Amino acid sequence: MSRLNDSNLPFSLLQFYSTAPYACSYLPGQSARSQVATPSHLISSEVYGELVRAGFRRSGVFTYRPKCDHCQACIPVRVPVDRFTPSRSQRRSLRLHGGLQARELPLAFREEHYQLYLRYQSARHAGGGMDQDSHEQYTHFLLQSRVDTRLIEFTDDGALRMVSIVDVLSDGLSSVYTFFDPTLPAASLGTYNIVWQIAQCAANELPHLYLGYWIRDSRKMAYKAGFRPIEGLVDGRWRDLPVQPGRTGC
């Protein structure tokens, strides 16, 4: 257990512990550890923003960052909104899905959202366990939060197409999780959602969109490099990453 070296309360009261090793979800054959910030009730929106800038993420009420014994493949990344230039495929996603209606809803369980989540997990992450999440697991993962969290529903003429969970920070939005209809032909809903979030940052004069972790050798994570330019937290400093764009579809 360790403390954060910061004199400002309640930030200085946080403690951190490392989990036991577990199988890495992104790199086959690798083991992983996480560093978890506690106690969760002291992690306000302000404190959480500082943790995100230090490379942390949130899953439910748990705030964590990778702390693996022999691997540093996970790089926290963010898009600098004022310098972002959409690629041709990203502009295509805007044209394709620009008619979607977005509305903010309370952070609460809805059966229609849950069924879409299960379909998405079954199509995109079958065998990973999340495609069999119970109501309780789904709620703990996406609907429990102690910070400023927004649930955005996207529909097309009343038909549910996508749900996105984002956290609001003082310097940007943090993209928590997005799931969408995996059966639509030729769709690029994931790409559209990230570009939409970047536009929301711009409209609200927020300079960054935080996208979690980029892992060069993970197909699940490589797409993030397609949003250019992209900054990574390397050796404690945010700087442009000289990475080649991966898949731009999400």
Secondary structure per residue as TSV (DSSP state, phi and psi in degrees):
chain	resnum	aa	ss	phi	psi
A	1	M	-	360.0	135.1
A	2	S	E	-134.0	160.9
A	3	R	E	-107.9	156.5
A	4	L	-	-81.2	134.2
A	5	N	-	-83.4	81.3
A	6	D	-	-152.6	134.7
A	7	S	-	-86.9	-7.0
A	8	N	S	-86.5	123.6
A	9	L	T	-80.7	146.4
A	10	P	T	-88.7	7.9
A	11	F	G	-56.9	-39.4
A	12	S	G	-69.1	-16.0
A	13	L	G	-85.5	-9.2
A	14	L	-	-69.5	145.6
A	15	Q	E	-122.8	158.3
A	16	F	E	-131.0	137.2
A	17	Y	E	-133.0	152.0
A	18	S	E	-97.5	136.4
A	19	T	-	-74.4	166.9
A	20	A	-	-69.1	157.2
A	21	P	-	-61.1	145.2
A	22	Y	E	-144.3	163.7
A	23	A	E	-67.0	131.8
A	24	C	-	-67.8	136.1
A	25	S	S	-81.2	-11.7
A	26	Y	S	-118.5	-29.0
A	27	L	S	-119.4	110.0
A	28	P	T	-57.6	138.2
A	29	G	T	81.6	-2.9
A	30	Q	-	-98.1	148.5
A	31	S	E	-103.0	157.4
A	32	A	E	-136.8	159.8
A	33	R	-	-134.9	157.3
A	34	S	E	-124.1	150.2
A	35	Q	E	-103.1	123.0
A	36	V	E	-110.4	133.5
A	37	A	E	-90.0	133.4
A	38	T	E	-139.6	162.5
A	39	P	-	-78.0	148.4
A	40	S	G	-65.3	-28.0
A	41	H	G	-71.3	-14.0
A	42	L	G	-90.2	-4.9
A	43	I	-	-91.2	86.5
A	44	S	-	-76.4	176.5
A	45	S	H	-59.4	-39.6
A	46	E	H	-65.1	-47.3
A	47	V	H	-65.9	-40.2
A	48	Y	H	-61.1	-39.8
A	49	G	H	-59.0	-41.2
A	50	E	H	-64.5	-38.5
A	51	L	H	-67.4	-40.5
A	52	V	H	-60.7	-42.1
A	53	R	H	-66.2	-18.3
A	54	A	T	-96.2	7.4
A	55	G	T	101.5	9.5
A	56	F	-	-87.7	161.8
A	57	R	E	-133.9	174.3
A	58	R	E	-127.4	138.7
A	59	S	E	-131.5	106.1
A	60	G	T	63.2	-130.2
A	61	V	T	-92.2	3.1
A	62	F	E	-95.3	128.5
A	63	T	E	-111.2	127.5
A	64	Y	E	-148.9	167.1
A	65	R	E	-147.7	155.4
A	66	P	E	-62.9	138.9
A	67	K	-	-145.1	67.0
A	68	C	-	-82.9	152.3
A	69	D	S	-69.7	-40.9
A	70	H	S	-132.3	25.3
A	71	C	-	-148.4	138.5
A	72	Q	-	-130.4	37.3
A	73	A	-	-72.1	-27.2
A	74	C	-	-79.3	116.6
A	75	I	E	-115.8	118.8
A	76	P	E	-60.3	135.7
A	77	V	E	-132.3	154.6
A	78	R	E	-148.6	153.7
A	79	V	E	-99.2	122.5
A	80	P	E	-75.0	109.0
A	81	V	G	-60.1	-42.6
A	82	D	G	-72.0	-12.1
A	83	R	G	-108.7	0.3
A	84	F	-	-71.7	133.8
A	85	T	-	-126.6	116.3
A	86	P	-	-67.4	142.3
A	87	S	-	-77.3	175.2
A	88	R	H	-61.8	-42.8
A	89	S	H	-67.9	-31.8
A	90	Q	H	-71.1	-37.6
A	91	R	H	-65.2	-36.4
A	92	R	H	-62.4	-40.3
A	93	S	H	-64.1	-34.2
A	94	L	H	-65.9	-41.8
A	95	R	H	-66.9	-38.7
A	96	L	H	-70.4	-38.4
A	97	H	H	-116.4	11.7
A	98	G	T	-63.7	-15.5
A	99	G	T	-85.4	-1.5
A	100	L	-	-64.5	142.8
A	101	Q	E	-98.2	124.3
A	102	A	E	-106.5	134.6
A	103	R	E	-143.8	142.9
A	104	E	E	-84.8	135.1
A	105	L	E	-125.2	158.6
A	106	P	-	-59.2	149.8
A	107	L	S	-76.2	85.1
A	108	A	-	-146.8	159.0
A	109	F	-	-72.5	133.4
A	110	R	-	-134.1	129.7
A	111	E	H	-58.8	-39.7
A	112	E	H	-62.4	-40.2
A	113	H	H	-64.4	-43.8
A	114	Y	H	-62.3	-41.8
A	115	Q	H	-66.9	-37.3
A	116	L	H	-64.5	-41.7
A	117	Y	H	-58.2	-45.3
A	118	L	H	-64.8	-39.8
A	119	R	H	-64.5	-41.8
A	120	Y	H	-62.7	-47.5
A	121	Q	H	-63.4	-39.4
A	122	S	H	-64.2	-37.5
A	123	A	H	-79.9	-37.2
A	124	R	H	-100.7	-28.4
A	125	H	S	-136.2	37.7
A	126	A	T	-58.7	135.9
A	127	G	T	88.9	-8.5
A	128	G	S	-85.9	-4.7
A	129	G	S	98.9	-33.0
A	130	M	G	-70.4	-21.5
A	131	D	G	-72.5	-4.6
A	132	Q	G	-120.4	18.3
A	133	D	-	-59.1	137.3
A	134	S	-	-78.1	171.1
A	135	H	H	-52.5	-45.0
A	136	E	H	-64.8	-43.3
A	137	Q	H	-64.4	-42.8
A	138	Y	H	-60.6	-44.7
A	139	T	I	-63.9	-44.7
A	140	H	I	-63.4	-38.1
A	141	F	I	-70.7	-45.9
A	142	L	I	-114.7	-24.1
A	143	L	I	-109.3	0.6
A	144	Q	-	-105.0	126.9
A	145	S	-	-155.8	144.0
A	146	R	S	-109.5	7.5
A	147	V	S	-119.9	-174.7
A	148	D	-	-80.8	97.5
A	149	T	E	-117.1	140.1
A	150	R	E	-121.2	138.4
A	151	L	E	-107.4	121.6
A	152	I	E	-114.9	126.5
A	153	E	E	-105.6	134.3
A	154	F	E	-115.4	126.7
A	155	T	E	-128.3	160.0
A	156	D	E	-128.1	104.4
A	157	D	T	52.1	42.6
A	158	G	T	88.8	-12.5
A	159	A	E	-87.1	127.4
A	160	L	E	-67.5	128.0
A	161	R	E	-117.2	-32.9
A	162	M	E	-160.9	150.6
A	163	V	E	-132.6	135.1
A	164	S	E	-131.3	135.6
A	165	I	E	-110.3	125.2
A	166	V	E	-132.9	147.4
A	167	D	E	-102.7	141.0
A	168	V	E	-98.4	122.6
A	169	L	E	-113.3	169.9
A	170	S	T	-69.2	-24.4
A	171	D	T	-118.5	17.4
A	172	G	E	161.0	-168.0
A	173	L	E	-112.1	146.7
A	174	S	E	-113.6	117.9
A	175	S	E	-78.0	110.6
A	176	V	E	-83.4	-57.0
A	177	Y	E	-166.0	146.9
A	178	T	E	-137.1	136.0
A	179	F	E	-135.5	150.8
A	180	F	E	-151.5	171.9
A	181	D	-	-66.7	114.7
A	182	P	T	-85.5	0.5
A	183	T	T	-97.7	-7.7
A	184	L	S	-71.5	127.1
A	185	P	T	-71.7	139.7
A	186	A	T	59.7	23.4
A	187	A	-	-84.9	155.3
A	188	S	-	-138.0	56.4
A	189	L	H	-65.4	-37.9
A	190	G	H	-63.5	-44.3
A	191	T	H	-62.1	-46.5
A	192	Y	H	-57.0	-41.5
A	193	N	H	-63.5	-41.5
A	194	I	H	-66.2	-43.3
A	195	V	H	-63.4	-37.6
A	196	W	H	-61.9	-43.1
A	197	Q	H	-65.2	-38.5
A	198	I	H	-61.1	-41.7
A	199	A	H	-64.5	-37.0
A	200	Q	H	-64.9	-39.4
A	201	C	H	-59.7	-46.5
A	202	A	H	-61.9	-42.7
A	203	A	H	-64.6	-28.3
A	204	N	T	-104.4	13.7
A	205	E	T	55.6	42.4
A	206	L	-	-104.6	125.5
A	207	P	-	-77.4	-14.9
A	208	H	E	-137.3	146.4
A	209	L	E	-114.2	115.7
A	210	Y	E	-87.5	127.8
A	211	L	E	-113.2	14.9
A	212	G	E	81.3	-135.2
A	213	Y	E	-110.8	138.0
A	214	W	E	-102.8	131.8
A	215	I	-	-126.1	113.0
A	216	R	T	-56.3	-41.6
A	217	D	T	-94.7	11.7
A	218	S	-	-109.4	119.8
A	219	R	H	-62.5	-32.6
A	220	K	H	-65.2	-28.5
A	221	M	H	-107.9	-17.4
A	222	A	H	-64.1	-25.9
A	223	Y	G	-58.4	-25.1
A	224	K	G	-62.6	-26.5
A	225	A	G	-68.9	-10.7
A	226	G	G	-77.8	-8.8
A	227	F	S	-99.9	107.2
A	228	R	S	-116.9	144.1
A	229	P	S	-74.5	164.5
A	230	I	-	-132.2	138.0
A	231	E	E	-104.5	144.0
A	232	G	E	-122.4	150.7
A	233	L	E	-90.7	103.7
A	234	V	E	-124.7	124.8
A	235	D	T	54.1	39.1
A	236	G	T	79.2	9.1
A	237	R	E	-133.9	135.2
A	238	W	E	-80.3	127.6
A	239	R	E	-152.3	160.0
A	240	D	E	-61.5	137.7
A	241	L	-	-96.8	127.9
A	242	P	-	-85.0	63.7
A	243	V	-	-105.8	150.5
A	244	Q	-	-82.1	135.9
A	245	P	-	-56.8	136.5
A	246	G	-	-96.6	-152.0
A	247	R	-	-61.7	138.6
A	248	T	-	-96.6	-2.2
A	249	G	-	-86.7	144.8
A	250	C	-	-118.9	360.0
